[in-house]
Amino acid sequence: MRSVGITLLAGLVLVAAVGCGGTSGGDSSASTADATPFAYDASAPLAYVDRGVVNHNYPIKVHDVTFTSAGGRKVDGLLAVPPGKGPFAAVVYLHGSGGDRTELIVPATWMAARGVVTLTITMPEDAAPTGTATERLVEQRQGFVTSVVAARRAVDVLDSLPQVDPARIGLVGWSSGARMGAVLAGVDRRIEAFDLLSGGSPPISEYAAQAPASLRPAILRELGSVDPLKWVVRARPGAVLLQDGRKDEVVPRAALVALRKAAGSAAEVRWYDQGHAPSPAAYADQLDWMAAKLGITGPRVKGARAGP
């Protein structure tokens, strides 16, 4: 697993590519927050394609899949499927900055070995933003929105699969994927449980205070609307597990603590003797916690590895 250095601004937003749809989208039972920056057209075709199994001689089958997100951009994924017809619980995996769908495929197959359909995706990416400082902020904000919407479309994919139980969907995010997960915890009520690994987010006000005075209003306006600290407060009580390293060399401890404080009663927090990359102990806890939250009680898949 890669660990990518993060500047303070990159710690707040993930630069990506696709524009966000303009209509309300997702689950109609979600809060009114759903109609804000992360809305999308849920009626747009997913154009889901399964290119087939990419591994062999292993009981967990990994499929090369694609679907479309907002703006019609293609999102690549890896779908890990246990044997049987289900209905199975399902979990979406969101990689860290600079990663792709392969980054978390190993822990995704561990989860699948417990009788869960899992989907890792490659977040849409864009060229580095250009233009004035304010224009770059707008582009960065839009990129972050695009990535969150891509994750919501991944939930749409799982919801559409006949072997998935739509009432038992979880999400695992690492690093920048954890920041997106913090937003989703407050936006998408279809997701029952959120495991956020090494996710932190410093207050936007602190970043703005270090910027030129002329740029501060734009920072507060553009980045404030997508601030993970703003959205995670809307998460359901007990729906979030925050797993953080005492020796994290990438995300400052203050940013980890800020996300913990914002989550409040929605989150359980566990600290580990690790750096930015999750330790085997963190992954073991994540698997057990998610299994409990999604009601996974069946036998593990014979011949498949179900943990670190």
DOMIKOL-394479 format. One record per residue (C-alpha): residue number from 1; residue in three letters; x, y, z. Coordinates in steps of 0.05 Angstrom, whole numbers, plus 5000, padded with zeros to 4 digits. Example, Ala and Ser with C-alpha at 12.3 -4.5 7.8 and 13.67 -1.06 7.14 Angstrom:
// residues 2
<pt n="1" res="ALA" X="5246" Y="4910" Z="5156"/>
<pt n="2" res="SER" X="5273" Y="4979" Z="5143"/>
//
This chain:
// residues 308
<pt n="1" res="MET" X="5000" Y="5000" Z="5000"/>
<pt n="2" res="ARG" X="5027" Y="5067" Z="4981"/>
<pt n="3" res="SER" X="5033" Y="5127" Z="5028"/>
<pt n="4" res="VAL" X="5033" Y="5193" Z="4990"/>
<pt n="5" res="GLY" X="5055" Y="5259" Z="5020"/>
<pt n="6" res="ILE" X="4999" Y="5310" Z="5029"/>
<pt n="7" res="THR" X="5004" Y="5385" Z="5030"/>
<pt n="8" res="LEU" X="4955" Y="5421" Z="5075"/>
<pt n="9" res="LEU" X="4911" Y="5439" Z="5016"/>
<pt n="10" res="ALA" X="4913" Y="5368" Z="4987"/>
<pt n="11" res="GLY" X="4893" Y="5344" Z="5056"/>
<pt n="12" res="LEU" X="4829" Y="5382" Z="5048"/>
<pt n="13" res="VAL" X="4811" Y="5365" Z="4977"/>
<pt n="14" res="LEU" X="4827" Y="5311" Z="4927"/>
<pt n="15" res="VAL" X="4839" Y="5337" Z="4857"/>
<pt n="16" res="ALA" X="4798" Y="5295" Z="4808"/>
<pt n="17" res="ALA" X="4764" Y="5301" Z="4741"/>
<pt n="18" res="VAL" X="4691" Y="5294" Z="4727"/>
<pt n="19" res="GLY" X="4638" Y="5349" Z="4736"/>
<pt n="20" res="CYS" X="4581" Y="5336" Z="4784"/>
<pt n="21" res="GLY" X="4510" Y="5326" Z="4758"/>
<pt n="22" res="GLY" X="4462" Y="5382" Z="4771"/>
<pt n="23" res="THR" X="4400" Y="5344" Z="4794"/>
<pt n="24" res="SER" X="4385" Y="5314" Z="4861"/>
<pt n="25" res="GLY" X="4409" Y="5242" Z="4866"/>
<pt n="26" res="GLY" X="4419" Y="5180" Z="4908"/>
<pt n="27" res="ASP" X="4373" Y="5152" Z="4961"/>
<pt n="28" res="SER" X="4308" Y="5192" Z="4970"/>
<pt n="29" res="SER" X="4309" Y="5174" Z="5044"/>
<pt n="30" res="ALA" X="4374" Y="5212" Z="5055"/>
<pt n="31" res="SER" X="4374" Y="5278" Z="5092"/>
<pt n="32" res="THR" X="4363" Y="5345" Z="5057"/>
<pt n="33" res="ALA" X="4439" Y="5351" Z="5056"/>
<pt n="34" res="ASP" X="4435" Y="5304" Z="4996"/>
<pt n="35" res="ALA" X="4411" Y="5362" Z="4953"/>
<pt n="36" res="THR" X="4474" Y="5403" Z="4964"/>
<pt n="37" res="PRO" X="4543" Y="5397" Z="4931"/>
<pt n="38" res="PHE" X="4544" Y="5322" Z="4926"/>
<pt n="39" res="ALA" X="4477" Y="5313" Z="4889"/>
<pt n="40" res="TYR" X="4476" Y="5276" Z="4823"/>
<pt n="41" res="ASP" X="4428" Y="5246" Z="4773"/>
<pt n="42" res="ALA" X="4414" Y="5176" Z="4800"/>
<pt n="43" res="SER" X="4370" Y="5161" Z="4740"/>
<pt n="44" res="ALA" X="4429" Y="5167" Z="4692"/>
<pt n="45" res="PRO" X="4450" Y="5100" Z="4662"/>
<pt n="46" res="LEU" X="4505" Y="5065" Z="4700"/>
<pt n="47" res="ALA" X="4530" Y="5031" Z="4637"/>
<pt n="48" res="TYR" X="4557" Y="4976" Z="4681"/>
<pt n="49" res="VAL" X="4603" Y="4927" Z="4645"/>
<pt n="50" res="ASP" X="4634" Y="4864" Z="4674"/>
<pt n="51" res="ARG" X="4695" Y="4846" Z="4632"/>
<pt n="52" res="GLY" X="4703" Y="4779" Z="4667"/>
<pt n="53" res="VAL" X="4744" Y="4746" Z="4721"/>
<pt n="54" res="VAL" X="4817" Y="4767" Z="4726"/>
<pt n="55" res="ASN" X="4842" Y="4715" Z="4776"/>
<pt n="56" res="HIS" X="4841" Y="4639" Z="4774"/>
<pt n="57" res="ASN" X="4844" Y="4580" Z="4821"/>
<pt n="58" res="TYR" X="4819" Y="4619" Z="4880"/>
<pt n="59" res="PRO" X="4750" Y="4614" Z="4913"/>
<pt n="60" res="ILE" X="4740" Y="4691" Z="4913"/>
<pt n="61" res="LYS" X="4729" Y="4713" Z="4841"/>
<pt n="62" res="VAL" X="4753" Y="4783" Z="4823"/>
<pt n="63" res="HIS" X="4718" Y="4815" Z="4764"/>
<pt n="64" res="ASP" X="4744" Y="4873" Z="4722"/>
<pt n="65" res="VAL" X="4685" Y="4921" Z="4719"/>
<pt n="66" res="THR" X="4669" Y="4992" Z="4696"/>
<pt n="67" res="PHE" X="4611" Y="5040" Z="4704"/>
<pt n="68" res="THR" X="4596" Y="5113" Z="4691"/>
<pt n="69" res="SER" X="4593" Y="5170" Z="4741"/>
<pt n="70" res="ALA" X="4570" Y="5241" Z="4734"/>
<pt n="71" res="GLY" X="4586" Y="5271" Z="4667"/>
<pt n="72" res="GLY" X="4588" Y="5202" Z="4635"/>
<pt n="73" res="ARG" X="4660" Y="5190" Z="4656"/>
<pt n="74" res="LYS" X="4682" Y="5118" Z="4662"/>
<pt n="75" res="VAL" X="4702" Y="5090" Z="4731"/>
<pt n="76" res="ASP" X="4743" Y="5026" Z="4734"/>
<pt n="77" res="GLY" X="4732" Y="4977" Z="4791"/>
<pt n="78" res="LEU" X="4748" Y="4908" Z="4817"/>
<pt n="79" res="LEU" X="4689" Y="4868" Z="4843"/>
<pt n="80" res="ALA" X="4706" Y="4811" Z="4891"/>
<pt n="81" res="VAL" X="4650" Y="4760" Z="4896"/>
<pt n="82" res="PRO" X="4645" Y="4701" Z="4944"/>
<pt n="83" res="PRO" X="4615" Y="4635" Z="4920"/>
<pt n="84" res="GLY" X="4540" Y="4628" Z="4924"/>
<pt n="85" res="LYS" X="4479" Y="4667" Z="4904"/>
<pt n="86" res="GLY" X="4471" Y="4712" Z="4966"/>
<pt n="87" res="PRO" X="4441" Y="4759" Z="4982"/>
<pt n="88" res="PHE" X="4507" Y="4783" Z="5009"/>
<pt n="89" res="ALA" X="4526" Y="4846" Z="5047"/>
<pt n="90" res="ALA" X="4572" Y="4892" Z="5006"/>
<pt n="91" res="VAL" X="4628" Y="4941" Z="5019"/>
<pt n="92" res="VAL" X="4658" Y="4997" Z="4976"/>
<pt n="93" res="TYR" X="4733" Y="5011" Z="4983"/>
<pt n="94" res="LEU" X="4763" Y="5081" Z="4970"/>
<pt n="95" res="HIS" X="4838" Y="5086" Z="4959"/>
<pt n="96" res="GLY" X="4886" Y="5140" Z="4982"/>
<pt n="97" res="SER" X="4915" Y="5198" Z="4943"/>
<pt n="98" res="GLY" X="4952" Y="5175" Z="4881"/>
<pt n="99" res="GLY" X="4924" Y="5104" Z="4887"/>
<pt n="100" res="ASP" X="4877" Y="5063" Z="4844"/>
<pt n="101" res="ARG" X="4829" Y="5004" Z="4848"/>
<pt n="102" res="THR" X="4886" Y="4955" Z="4863"/>
<pt n="103" res="GLU" X="4909" Y="4990" Z="4926"/>
<pt n="104" res="LEU" X="4858" Y="4959" Z="4973"/>
<pt n="105" res="ILE" X="4841" Y="4896" Z="4934"/>
<pt n="106" res="VAL" X="4876" Y="4851" Z="4984"/>
<pt n="107" res="PRO" X="4835" Y="4874" Z="5045"/>
<pt n="108" res="ALA" X="4774" Y="4874" Z="4999"/>
<pt n="109" res="THR" X="4785" Y="4800" Z="4985"/>
<pt n="110" res="TRP" X="4793" Y="4787" Z="5060"/>
<pt n="111" res="MET" X="4725" Y="4817" Z="5069"/>
<pt n="112" res="ALA" X="4697" Y="4777" Z="5011"/>
<pt n="113" res="ALA" X="4723" Y="4714" Z="5044"/>
<pt n="114" res="ARG" X="4674" Y="4728" Z="5100"/>
<pt n="115" res="GLY" X="4616" Y="4726" Z="5052"/>
<pt n="116" res="VAL" X="4613" Y="4798" Z="5027"/>
<pt n="117" res="VAL" X="4613" Y="4828" Z="4957"/>
<pt n="118" res="THR" X="4666" Y="4882" Z="4954"/>
<pt n="119" res="LEU" X="4681" Y="4936" Z="4903"/>
<pt n="120" res="THR" X="4745" Y="4976" Z="4897"/>
<pt n="121" res="ILE" X="4745" Y="5034" Z="4849"/>
<pt n="122" res="THR" X="4795" Y="5081" Z="4816"/>
<pt n="123" res="MET" X="4774" Y="5152" Z="4831"/>
<pt n="124" res="PRO" X="4768" Y="5199" Z="4770"/>
<pt n="125" res="GLU" X="4829" Y="5242" Z="4761"/>
<pt n="126" res="ASP" X="4842" Y="5308" Z="4725"/>
<pt n="127" res="ALA" X="4902" Y="5348" Z="4704"/>
<pt n="128" res="ALA" X="4930" Y="5397" Z="4755"/>
<pt n="129" res="PRO" X="4884" Y="5457" Z="4761"/>
<pt n="130" res="THR" X="4904" Y="5521" Z="4724"/>
<pt n="131" res="GLY" X="4884" Y="5594" Z="4723"/>
<pt n="132" res="THR" X="4880" Y="5643" Z="4779"/>
<pt n="133" res="ALA" X="4884" Y="5622" Z="4852"/>
<pt n="134" res="THR" X="4808" Y="5628" Z="4859"/>
<pt n="135" res="GLU" X="4796" Y="5588" Z="4795"/>
<pt n="136" res="ARG" X="4842" Y="5533" Z="4821"/>
<pt n="137" res="LEU" X="4802" Y="5530" Z="4886"/>
<pt n="138" res="VAL" X="4738" Y="5522" Z="4846"/>
<pt n="139" res="GLU" X="4769" Y="5466" Z="4805"/>
<pt n="140" res="GLN" X="4795" Y="5431" Z="4867"/>
<pt n="141" res="ARG" X="4728" Y="5436" Z="4901"/>
<pt n="142" res="GLN" X="4695" Y="5407" Z="4839"/>
<pt n="143" res="GLY" X="4746" Y="5351" Z="4837"/>
<pt n="144" res="PHE" X="4730" Y="5330" Z="4908"/>
<pt n="145" res="VAL" X="4656" Y="5332" Z="4894"/>
<pt n="146" res="THR" X="4667" Y="5288" Z="4833"/>
<pt n="147" res="SER" X="4704" Y="5236" Z="4873"/>
<pt n="148" res="VAL" X="4649" Y="5233" Z="4926"/>
<pt n="149" res="VAL" X="4597" Y="5226" Z="4871"/>
<pt n="150" res="ALA" X="4637" Y="5169" Z="4840"/>
<pt n="151" res="ALA" X="4635" Y="5133" Z="4907"/>
<pt n="152" res="ARG" X="4559" Y="5143" Z="4910"/>
<pt n="153" res="ARG" X="4553" Y="5114" Z="4840"/>
<pt n="154" res="ALA" X="4593" Y="5054" Z="4865"/>
<pt n="155" res="VAL" X="4538" Y="5044" Z="4916"/>
<pt n="156" res="ASP" X="4488" Y="5048" Z="4859"/>
<pt n="157" res="VAL" X="4526" Y="4991" Z="4825"/>
<pt n="158" res="LEU" X="4523" Y="4947" Z="4887"/>
<pt n="159" res="ASP" X="4450" Y="4964" Z="4896"/>
<pt n="160" res="SER" X="4437" Y="4940" Z="4825"/>
<pt n="161" res="LEU" X="4470" Y="4872" Z="4833"/>
<pt n="162" res="PRO" X="4422" Y="4814" Z="4846"/>
<pt n="163" res="GLN" X="4469" Y="4780" Z="4895"/>
<pt n="164" res="VAL" X="4475" Y="4842" Z="4940"/>
<pt n="165" res="ASP" X="4429" Y="4859" Z="4999"/>
<pt n="166" res="PRO" X="4419" Y="4935" Z="4991"/>
<pt n="167" res="ALA" X="4403" Y="4942" Z="5065"/>
<pt n="168" res="ARG" X="4473" Y="4919" Z="5084"/>
<pt n="169" res="ILE" X="4524" Y="4963" Z="5049"/>
<pt n="170" res="GLY" X="4587" Y="4990" Z="5083"/>
<pt n="171" res="LEU" X="4647" Y="5033" Z="5063"/>
<pt n="172" res="VAL" X="4721" Y="5030" Z="5078"/>
<pt n="173" res="GLY" X="4765" Y="5090" Z="5062"/>
<pt n="174" res="TRP" X="4840" Y="5101" Z="5072"/>
<pt n="175" res="SER" X="4875" Y="5169" Z="5076"/>
<pt n="176" res="SER" X="4841" Y="5214" Z="5025"/>
<pt n="177" res="GLY" X="4789" Y="5159" Z="5016"/>
<pt n="178" res="ALA" X="4774" Y="5166" Z="5090"/>
<pt n="179" res="ARG" X="4762" Y="5241" Z="5081"/>
<pt n="180" res="MET" X="4712" Y="5225" Z="5026"/>
<pt n="181" res="GLY" X="4682" Y="5172" Z="5071"/>
<pt n="182" res="ALA" X="4672" Y="5225" Z="5125"/>
<pt n="183" res="VAL" X="4631" Y="5266" Z="5076"/>
<pt n="184" res="LEU" X="4591" Y="5205" Z="5054"/>
<pt n="185" res="ALA" X="4575" Y="5188" Z="5126"/>
<pt n="186" res="GLY" X="4535" Y="5252" Z="5129"/>
<pt n="187" res="VAL" X="4506" Y="5250" Z="5059"/>
<pt n="188" res="ASP" X="4488" Y="5179" Z="5037"/>
<pt n="189" res="ARG" X="4441" Y="5142" Z="5084"/>
<pt n="190" res="ARG" X="4443" Y="5078" Z="5042"/>
<pt n="191" res="ILE" X="4512" Y="5063" Z="5072"/>
<pt n="192" res="GLU" X="4504" Y="5031" Z="5141"/>
<pt n="193" res="ALA" X="4576" Y="5031" Z="5166"/>
<pt n="194" res="PHE" X="4639" Y="5071" Z="5152"/>
<pt n="195" res="ASP" X="4709" Y="5049" Z="5170"/>
<pt n="196" res="LEU" X="4757" Y="5108" Z="5161"/>
<pt n="197" res="LEU" X="4831" Y="5091" Z="5164"/>
<pt n="198" res="SER" X="4883" Y="5146" Z="5174"/>
<pt n="199" res="GLY" X="4833" Y="5200" Z="5157"/>
<pt n="200" res="GLY" X="4843" Y="5271" Z="5182"/>
<pt n="201" res="SER" X="4819" Y="5340" Z="5162"/>
<pt n="202" res="PRO" X="4844" Y="5406" Z="5191"/>
<pt n="203" res="PRO" X="4793" Y="5461" Z="5199"/>
<pt n="204" res="ILE" X="4785" Y="5503" Z="5136"/>
<pt n="205" res="SER" X="4792" Y="5566" Z="5179"/>
<pt n="206" res="GLU" X="4863" Y="5546" Z="5197"/>
<pt n="207" res="TYR" X="4883" Y="5538" Z="5125"/>
<pt n="208" res="ALA" X="4849" Y="5603" Z="5106"/>
<pt n="209" res="ALA" X="4886" Y="5640" Z="5162"/>
<pt n="210" res="GLN" X="4953" Y="5622" Z="5129"/>
<pt n="211" res="ALA" X="4932" Y="5646" Z="5060"/>
<pt n="212" res="PRO" X="4934" Y="5717" Z="5032"/>
<pt n="213" res="ALA" X="4877" Y="5759" Z="5059"/>
<pt n="214" res="SER" X="4849" Y="5769" Z="4989"/>
<pt n="215" res="LEU" X="4841" Y="5694" Z="4979"/>
<pt n="216" res="ARG" X="4809" Y="5677" Z="5047"/>
<pt n="217" res="PRO" X="4736" Y="5690" Z="5026"/>
<pt n="218" res="ALA" X="4744" Y="5643" Z="4966"/>
<pt n="219" res="ILE" X="4776" Y="5589" Z="5009"/>
<pt n="220" res="LEU" X="4720" Y="5592" Z="5060"/>
<pt n="221" res="ARG" X="4667" Y="5593" Z="5006"/>
<pt n="222" res="GLU" X="4694" Y="5539" Z="4960"/>
<pt n="223" res="LEU" X="4728" Y="5491" Z="5008"/>
<pt n="224" res="GLY" X="4681" Y="5504" Z="5065"/>
<pt n="225" res="SER" X="4622" Y="5476" Z="5027"/>
<pt n="226" res="VAL" X="4656" Y="5408" Z="5020"/>
<pt n="227" res="ASP" X="4693" Y="5407" Z="5087"/>
<pt n="228" res="PRO" X="4692" Y="5336" Z="5115"/>
<pt n="229" res="LEU" X="4686" Y="5366" Z="5185"/>
<pt n="230" res="LYS" X="4621" Y="5399" Z="5165"/>
<pt n="231" res="TRP" X="4591" Y="5335" Z="5137"/>
<pt n="232" res="VAL" X="4613" Y="5281" Z="5185"/>
<pt n="233" res="VAL" X="4573" Y="5314" Z="5241"/>
<pt n="234" res="ARG" X="4510" Y="5290" Z="5204"/>
<pt n="235" res="ALA" X="4530" Y="5216" Z="5209"/>
<pt n="236" res="ARG" X="4486" Y="5169" Z="5248"/>
<pt n="237" res="PRO" X="4508" Y="5153" Z="5319"/>
<pt n="238" res="GLY" X="4553" Y="5093" Z="5321"/>
<pt n="239" res="ALA" X="4560" Y="5087" Z="5245"/>
<pt n="240" res="VAL" X="4634" Y="5106" Z="5240"/>
<pt n="241" res="LEU" X="4699" Y="5074" Z="5262"/>
<pt n="242" res="LEU" X="4761" Y="5118" Z="5260"/>
<pt n="243" res="GLN" X="4827" Y="5080" Z="5260"/>
<pt n="244" res="ASP" X="4888" Y="5124" Z="5268"/>
<pt n="245" res="GLY" X="4962" Y="5115" Z="5277"/>
<pt n="246" res="ARG" X="5000" Y="5147" Z="5335"/>
<pt n="247" res="LYS" X="5060" Y="5154" Z="5289"/>
<pt n="248" res="ASP" X="5025" Y="5178" Z="5226"/>
<pt n="249" res="GLU" X="5078" Y="5212" Z="5184"/>
<pt n="250" res="VAL" X="5030" Y="5239" Z="5131"/>
<pt n="251" res="VAL" X="4968" Y="5266" Z="5165"/>
<pt n="252" res="PRO" X="4983" Y="5312" Z="5225"/>
<pt n="253" res="ARG" X="4955" Y="5288" Z="5291"/>
<pt n="254" res="ALA" X="4916" Y="5353" Z="5298"/>
<pt n="255" res="ALA" X="4879" Y="5336" Z="5234"/>
<pt n="256" res="LEU" X="4863" Y="5265" Z="5259"/>
<pt n="257" res="VAL" X="4837" Y="5294" Z="5324"/>
<pt n="258" res="ALA" X="4796" Y="5347" Z="5287"/>
<pt n="259" res="LEU" X="4758" Y="5293" Z="5249"/>
<pt n="260" res="ARG" X="4748" Y="5254" Z="5313"/>
<pt n="261" res="LYS" X="4719" Y="5314" Z="5349"/>
<pt n="262" res="ALA" X="4673" Y="5332" Z="5290"/>
<pt n="263" res="ALA" X="4646" Y="5261" Z="5287"/>
<pt n="264" res="GLY" X="4627" Y="5262" Z="5360"/>
<pt n="265" res="SER" X="4579" Y="5207" Z="5381"/>
<pt n="266" res="ALA" X="4576" Y="5181" Z="5310"/>
<pt n="267" res="ALA" X="4646" Y="5151" Z="5316"/>
<pt n="268" res="GLU" X="4686" Y="5101" Z="5355"/>
<pt n="269" res="VAL" X="4760" Y="5118" Z="5355"/>
<pt n="270" res="ARG" X="4817" Y="5067" Z="5359"/>
<pt n="271" res="TRP" X="4890" Y="5086" Z="5360"/>
<pt n="272" res="TYR" X="4946" Y="5040" Z="5337"/>
<pt n="273" res="ASP" X="5021" Y="5036" Z="5342"/>
<pt n="274" res="GLN" X="5030" Y="5049" Z="5268"/>
<pt n="275" res="GLY" X="5045" Y="5102" Z="5217"/>
<pt n="276" res="HIS" X="5000" Y="5125" Z="5160"/>
<pt n="277" res="ALA" X="4992" Y="5055" Z="5130"/>
<pt n="278" res="PRO" X="4944" Y="5010" Z="5169"/>
<pt n="279" res="SER" X="4975" Y="4955" Z="5211"/>
<pt n="280" res="PRO" X="4952" Y="4882" Z="5211"/>
<pt n="281" res="ALA" X="4919" Y="4897" Z="5278"/>
<pt n="282" res="ALA" X="4879" Y="4954" Z="5247"/>
<pt n="283" res="TYR" X="4857" Y="4911" Z="5189"/>
<pt n="284" res="ALA" X="4837" Y="4854" Z="5235"/>
<pt n="285" res="ASP" X="4794" Y="4902" Z="5276"/>
<pt n="286" res="GLN" X="4765" Y="4933" Z="5213"/>
<pt n="287" res="LEU" X="4743" Y="4865" Z="5187"/>
<pt n="288" res="ASP" X="4710" Y="4845" Z="5253"/>
<pt n="289" res="TRP" X="4677" Y="4913" Z="5263"/>
<pt n="290" res="MET" X="4648" Y="4916" Z="5193"/>
<pt n="291" res="ALA" X="4624" Y="4844" Z="5197"/>
<pt n="292" res="ALA" X="4588" Y="4860" Z="5262"/>
<pt n="293" res="LYS" X="4557" Y="4924" Z="5234"/>
<pt n="294" res="LEU" X="4531" Y="4889" Z="5172"/>
<pt n="295" res="GLY" X="4507" Y="4827" Z="5207"/>
<pt n="296" res="ILE" X="4556" Y="4779" Z="5174"/>
<pt n="297" res="THR" X="4551" Y="4714" Z="5213"/>
<pt n="298" res="GLY" X="4559" Y="4660" Z="5161"/>
<pt n="299" res="PRO" X="4619" Y="4613" Z="5153"/>
<pt n="300" res="ARG" X="4682" Y="4639" Z="5119"/>
<pt n="301" res="VAL" X="4697" Y="4617" Z="5049"/>
<pt n="302" res="LYS" X="4737" Y="4553" Z="5049"/>
<pt n="303" res="GLY" X="4806" Y="4560" Z="5020"/>
<pt n="304" res="ALA" X="4805" Y="4637" Z="5021"/>
<pt n="305" res="ARG" X="4845" Y="4682" Z="5067"/>
<pt n="306" res="ALA" X="4798" Y="4722" Z="5112"/>
<pt n="307" res="GLY" X="4847" Y="4769" Z="5146"/>
<pt n="308" res="PRO" X="4919" Y="4792" Z="5153"/>
//
